[in-house]
Amino acid sequence: MIGGLFIYNHKGEVLISRVYRDDIGRNAVDAFRVNVIHARQQVRSPVTNIARTSFFHVKRSNIWLAAVTKQNVNAAMVFEFLYKMCDVMTAYFGKISEENIKNNFVLIYELLDEILDFGYPQNSETGALKTFITQTGIKSQSKEEQSQITSQVTGQIGWRREGIKYRRNELFLDVLESVNLLMSPQGQVLSAHVSGRVVMKSYLSGMPECKFGMNDKIVIDKQGKGGATEEAAGKRSGHQSIAIDDCTFHQCVRLSKFDAERSISFIPPDGECELMRYRTTKDIILPFRVIPLVREVGRTKLEVKVVIKSNFKPSLLAQKIEVRIPTPLNTSGVQVICMKGKAKYKASENAIVWKIKRMAGMKESQISAEIELLPTNDKKKWARPPISMNFEVPFAPSGLKVRYLKVFEPKLNYSDHDVIKWVRYIGRSGIYETRC
Amino acid sequence: MRSVMFRFHVCAGEIFELKAELNSDKKEKKKEAVKKVIASMTVGKDVSALFPDVVNCMQTDNLELKKLVYLYLMNYAKSQPDMAIMAVNTFVKDCEDPNPLIRALAVRTMGCIRVDKITEYLCEPLRKCLKDEDPYVRKTAAVCVAKLHDINAQLVEDQGFLDTLKDLISDSNPMVVANAVAALSEIAESHPNSNLLDLNPQSINKLLTALNECTEWGQIFILDCLANYTPRDDRESQSICERVTPRLSHANSAVVLSAVKVLMKFMEMLPKDLDYYGTLLKKLAPPLVTLLSAEPELQYVALRNINLIVQKRPEILKHEMKVFFVKYNDPIYVKLEKLDIMIRLASQANIAQVLAELKEYATEVDVDFVRKAVRAIGRCAIKVEQSAERCVSTLLDLIQTKVNYVVQEAIVVIKDIFRKYPNKYESVIATLCENLDSLDEPEARAAMIWIVGEYAERIDNADELLESFLEGFHDESTQVQLQLLTAIVKLFLKKPTETQELVQQVLSLATQDSDNPDLRDRGYIYWRLLSTDPVAAKEVVLAEKPLISEETDLIEPTLLEELICHIGTLASVYHKPPSAFVEGSRGVMHKRLPAQGTECPDVGNAAGGSAPEAAPSIIPSQGDLLGDLLNLDLPAVLLPLFNTNCSSYGILYPQVWLPAMKAKGLEISGTFARRAGVIQMELVLTNKAMSVMTDFAIQFNRNSFGLAPAGPLQVLTPLGPNQTIEVSLPLSTVGPVMKMDPLNNLQVAVKNNIDVFYFSCQYPISMLFVEDGKMERQVFLATWKDIPNDNESQFQIQDCHLNSASNKLQGSNIFTIAKRTVEGQDMLYMSIKLSNGIWVLAELKVQAGNPNYTISLKCRAPEVSQCVFQCYEAVLKN
């Protein structure tokens, strides 16, 4: 199991060091600093073995988090734990920075004591932790409160406490998708997938049973066959159903029920949680198409023309569009002409950045640039990195639709109809690249 | 520098100030002071002087302050065991506190204080906490048992905590179950045969029930534990699989990977024609692909595991090639792993896409990545015959880029393509020859030379090309020299008339001017072959080569099976068994997949046996060969391997310690020597297998005199098939000690990329005689008297004819202290000191004219006498 956990700043100075196991000596702290942080080269692996001691590290801005062990630990668990640790810290004091860590070191030690025991991760749900680890010191608790805390921390529904009350029962669903594309210069899709998340913010009283439904192909096909009653529903949404390659759920979702009936039922944590992640690869709506044209004119000049086409309903508006056209390292000057938006050559980033605030569907825009190059005797050819794009569109490129989210709270007197529900779809670009 | 110094020395003034604050009456001030102390502790300052003052703050009802004090205690208790006792009372009291959070905190902290005296006091509170009414306390106590076991295993067994822990597996609270499982699994690892976990269908059922209810971490503990279970039959196996599959949809990647491990293992037991088997295979692919959208570090872990899974069950991911395409912004470690998997998945169906991708990658920036991409193109050509032509033309395009490392890598792979498809692509040789001058890496030079030699009849100026290499023969690496020798001999056999001079030149370079035994041997063999029977030479040297295999870099099957049992863990990331990187007893147990019906064939033996054995059959016998070589009028100086560079003693001819048959083609022979006070283990490693061996490492078992490698095994270059390397390993005598039988027995484990091999050998004890072993006369006399007569042993050394025994013995660090003559007998008194400080005193009686010497040995540890006698015998008789 995890033998120790260290946090360093960018210089390699130790900010936090907590050792859980006897086989990890103080020199382990220095070994990682010398061999990894001070090595000044590209990190070739997130797992480093130094003198039979293994170090797992992740970086958040310029802070290094390293877990260290001498045993054959579950490596995936160690990384998951490090990410979780970052989440917990962020939930407590915001951004992970040297200053915040220094200011909160007592809190961090307290958290580390609680969520890692002898190197075994324990309950690390912020909701539960915040009930008994606070920055303001421990309030005196009654006996009932204490046992409620412990039963929540260890219990089956460790993510939610009992007795939550809201005057207005409300929930927000965000379907957040990032659409990834790799396209060849000829416009052939080399790979495309959508990785989506359903984020739920709920303000519900009591212990509500929720059931979430979407236009999952498997469910809809099953219902279509199921009987005449559902036939109408099948007709309404059947042709829009989507094939989900794979999905994973927050720990509140009953996985065995999903496996058996493909129904998503759960008692949500209070506040925000990521209910589900999914991935689709079929019938993806690619919101933009990039058509590049790069021509080398002699040894010292490049002509670049890039056309982007929006491919969705004309009534919808895409926002925050940014096209990044890489330029060679020996670029000496760039002239750009674009029809829409603003374009600038950024020498420090070796790219022409073209920004458009808004663009409606079924439109087309174009940029052309002349790049002048310094003559070099460097034999190595320019690698021609792909043209990448960023954008945000108000629909789900996978085609996912939320069909329902039903709420049942048998003990309290509010029904599904009383809950105010909001659904929002946002499609963003993930890695959206076209080779040129 | 100043700042570093400052960090480790807290000035006295600061300590004094903190002391005052700690003893302050105000609670707030106290707390601030403890915080300052912890801050100093974090950056490595020594604040142990404040121990009593901090412990005084322990008795408080402020939970935050208490936690800080506990943190301090955990850090310093070990260095101040007597003071730590002061804290015991508070701990015991806290374990009875009405607040469960405080009870748990106390039991959690007590377990982290590794002081023997405290552990005694821990037992009673721990026993209570294990049966506490509050689940939070119970789950903490469960882990505490593992902590206590780590400090004092016997105590845990004596106190019956293991049984209590086993009972907790049936606890009503899922988190208690999970922690109990984790603790038991860890304890069980250090008792491989104890059957502690006692997994049976009932307890498995309990675990599967808890699996649905506990936290993500608990699920990992339980799944990892389930993976150790072997179901009784395929029915049970299937029902467990059915209950584990829902975990594949968990958001936590570690849960998913642990579930994959259980499924991969239990699948072995399912009959392949079962419908469920197919369903399960289909269910495994999507979650594995989903892992690739996790953060890069997890992607890396996932990819390393997928690499194993693809080798074990290629059918799972055969349609998922696209997801392994490299993204421009992937970290380099993800890129390299993806590339590896792409090659494994390449097939006729997807080869066009793969090639297009690989060509793209070959123009990237990172040198390692580009090289691997080029090599991958070559591997595709070998794997998918239909694509070979496209691959070759792609490689030629890449050669045109003239980027140095791309060209070299391309030539290396083209050589393999030639071997796989003889007489098909030789038209490209002209292009290759154009790039001869730019090759500066041994592997590429060797490959090019091989090509020139192999196709000498088609290359008009082959002799010129090879001659140009010959100029700097001695500066080349062995790999290139060997290849050049062979290539020129091939050329000679093909065009004997024009190249006689050349071949003579290379033969004399190889046999006379080189001190590399491989090169010399090969040179002599060719020479003899050519001079006696050119027809036979042709048959041998130009023999048809065996086909090269399609798959390369495959993990050896038994290792692969073991790694599959370790999916998700570090072993699967390193692709090494846990024993290769975990110290002590933990994880040494080898895991194996369960078998379904038929046993897997033992592939290990087959691999060892298939080593090429063509060469020996044409050499009549060693004696004959030597005679003939001498007849060739060569200045034959065939020195024994080690005599040349070893002028001191302890030279023994190398013995074969590990025959190739037992070690999958690796043969190890060796000997020991002591030079300038350092014991050296001289090893000769020979690769008699077909594949390249890398990643050598060596380890010793505990032995009588604490011999241990003083450094890593220095095998810097991969050991190619039929290559031999001599390594000298310096040894230290400070390793762990265990008495062996015989005393000078040494058990050695040698590891390479294929497996771990074990052998034992015996070292002459004279290796351990140290240089300062000369005793003062007076001390000698006193010691001689002091050692009881029971410890004296007498031996006879027969047939000794020496003029000056003492000089000879001195060379072996056996020192003569005095000599007297009594009644025609020479009495020599000698002393020896062993590396571990044991003195051996000896009295050697030599009678003039009598070749039989008598020796009496006295030592406080009489066990060594026998070995020392053997040394005398060896030294005196040589």
Chai-1 contact restraints between the chains, C-beta under 6 A:
chainA,res_idxA,chainB,res_idxB,connection_type,confidence,min_distance_angstrom,max_distance_angstrom,comment,restraint_id
A,S17,B,T42,contact,1.0,0.0,6.0,A-B,restraint_1
A,D22,B,R114,contact,1.0,0.0,6.0,A-B,restraint_2
A,R44,B,Y333,contact,1.0,0.0,6.0,A-B,restraint_3
A,S45,B,Y333,contact,1.0,0.0,6.0,A-B,restraint_4
A,P46,B,E297,contact,1.0,0.0,6.0,A-B,restraint_5
A,P46,B,Y300,contact,1.0,0.0,6.0,A-B,restraint_6
A,V47,B,V573,contact,1.0,0.0,6.0,A-B,restraint_7
A,R52,B,F581,contact,1.0,0.0,6.0,A-B,restraint_8
A,S54,B,L570,contact,1.0,0.0,6.0,A-B,restraint_9
A,V58,B,E297,contact,1.0,0.0,6.0,A-B,restraint_10
A,Q71,B,V582,contact,1.0,0.0,6.0,A-B,restraint_11
A,Q71,B,R586,contact,1.0,0.0,6.0,A-B,restraint_12
A,N72,B,T569,contact,1.0,0.0,6.0,A-B,restraint_13
A,N72,B,L570,contact,1.0,0.0,6.0,A-B,restraint_14
A,N72,B,A571,contact,1.0,0.0,6.0,A-B,restraint_15
A,N72,B,P578,contact,1.0,0.0,6.0,A-B,restraint_16
A,N72,B,V582,contact,1.0,0.0,6.0,A-B,restraint_17
A,N72,B,G587,contact,1.0,0.0,6.0,A-B,restraint_18
A,V73,B,L570,contact,1.0,0.0,6.0,A-B,restraint_19
A,N74,B,A254,contact,1.0,0.0,6.0,A-B,restraint_20
A,N74,B,G568,contact,1.0,0.0,6.0,A-B,restraint_21
A,N74,B,T569,contact,1.0,0.0,6.0,A-B,restraint_22
A,A75,B,V301,contact,1.0,0.0,6.0,A-B,restraint_23
A,A75,B,T569,contact,1.0,0.0,6.0,A-B,restraint_24
A,A75,B,L570,contact,1.0,0.0,6.0,A-B,restraint_25
A,A75,B,V573,contact,1.0,0.0,6.0,A-B,restraint_26
A,A76,B,S253,contact,1.0,0.0,6.0,A-B,restraint_27
A,A76,B,A254,contact,1.0,0.0,6.0,A-B,restraint_28
A,A76,B,L257,contact,1.0,0.0,6.0,A-B,restraint_29
A,A76,B,V301,contact,1.0,0.0,6.0,A-B,restraint_30
A,A76,B,G568,contact,1.0,0.0,6.0,A-B,restraint_31
A,M77,B,I220,contact,1.0,0.0,6.0,A-B,restraint_32
A,M77,B,A254,contact,1.0,0.0,6.0,A-B,restraint_33
A,F79,B,E297,contact,1.0,0.0,6.0,A-B,restraint_34
A,F79,B,L298,contact,1.0,0.0,6.0,A-B,restraint_35
A,E80,B,N252,contact,1.0,0.0,6.0,A-B,restraint_36
A,E80,B,S253,contact,1.0,0.0,6.0,A-B,restraint_37
A,E80,B,A254,contact,1.0,0.0,6.0,A-B,restraint_38
A,V106,B,K35,contact,1.0,0.0,6.0,A-B,restraint_39
A,Y109,B,L71,contact,1.0,0.0,6.0,A-B,restraint_40
A,E110,B,K67,contact,1.0,0.0,6.0,A-B,restraint_41
A,D117,B,V143,contact,1.0,0.0,6.0,A-B,restraint_42
A,F118,B,V143,contact,1.0,0.0,6.0,A-B,restraint_43
A,F118,B,K147,contact,1.0,0.0,6.0,A-B,restraint_44
A,Y120,B,V143,contact,1.0,0.0,6.0,A-B,restraint_45
A,Y120,B,A182,contact,1.0,0.0,6.0,A-B,restraint_46
A,P121,B,W217,contact,1.0,0.0,6.0,A-B,restraint_47
A,N123,B,T215,contact,1.0,0.0,6.0,A-B,restraint_48
A,G137,B,E64,contact,1.0,0.0,6.0,A-B,restraint_49
A,I138,B,L63,contact,1.0,0.0,6.0,A-B,restraint_50
A,Q146,B,N99,contact,1.0,0.0,6.0,A-B,restraint_51
A,Q146,B,P100,contact,1.0,0.0,6.0,A-B,restraint_52
A,T150,B,P100,contact,1.0,0.0,6.0,A-B,restraint_53
A,T150,B,D134,contact,1.0,0.0,6.0,A-B,restraint_54
A,T150,B,Y136,contact,1.0,0.0,6.0,A-B,restraint_55
A,V153,B,Y136,contact,1.0,0.0,6.0,A-B,restraint_56
A,T154,B,P135,contact,1.0,0.0,6.0,A-B,restraint_57
A,T154,B,Y136,contact,1.0,0.0,6.0,A-B,restraint_58
A,T154,B,K139,contact,1.0,0.0,6.0,A-B,restraint_59
A,T154,B,N173,contact,1.0,0.0,6.0,A-B,restraint_60
A,T154,B,M175,contact,1.0,0.0,6.0,A-B,restraint_61
A,Q156,B,E213,contact,1.0,0.0,6.0,A-B,restraint_62
A,G158,B,T215,contact,1.0,0.0,6.0,A-B,restraint_63
A,S191,B,K322,contact,1.0,0.0,6.0,A-B,restraint_64
A,S191,B,F325,contact,1.0,0.0,6.0,A-B,restraint_65
A,S195,B,S293,contact,1.0,0.0,6.0,A-B,restraint_66
A,D245,B,P286,contact,1.0,0.0,6.0,A-B,restraint_67
A,D246,B,P286,contact,1.0,0.0,6.0,A-B,restraint_68
A,D246,B,P287,contact,1.0,0.0,6.0,A-B,restraint_69
A,D246,B,T290,contact,1.0,0.0,6.0,A-B,restraint_70
A,T248,B,S249,contact,1.0,0.0,6.0,A-B,restraint_71
A,T248,B,H250,contact,1.0,0.0,6.0,A-B,restraint_72
A,T248,B,A251,contact,1.0,0.0,6.0,A-B,restraint_73
A,F249,B,S249,contact,1.0,0.0,6.0,A-B,restraint_74
A,F249,B,A251,contact,1.0,0.0,6.0,A-B,restraint_75
A,H250,B,A251,contact,1.0,0.0,6.0,A-B,restraint_76
A,Q251,B,E216,contact,1.0,0.0,6.0,A-B,restraint_77
A,L255,B,P246,contact,1.0,0.0,6.0,A-B,restraint_78
A,L255,B,S249,contact,1.0,0.0,6.0,A-B,restraint_79
A,S256,B,N212,contact,1.0,0.0,6.0,A-B,restraint_80
A,S256,B,P246,contact,1.0,0.0,6.0,A-B,restraint_81
A,D259,B,P246,contact,1.0,0.0,6.0,A-B,restraint_82
A,R279,B,T290,contact,1.0,0.0,6.0,A-B,restraint_83
A,K380,B,V403,contact,1.0,0.0,6.0,A-B,restraint_84
A,A383,B,T363,contact,1.0,0.0,6.0,A-B,restraint_85
A,A383,B,E364,contact,1.0,0.0,6.0,A-B,restraint_86
A,A383,B,V365,contact,1.0,0.0,6.0,A-B,restraint_87
A,P385,B,Y328,contact,1.0,0.0,6.0,A-B,restraint_88
A,P386,B,Y328,contact,1.0,0.0,6.0,A-B,restraint_89
A,I431,B,K327,contact,1.0,0.0,6.0,A-B,restraint_90
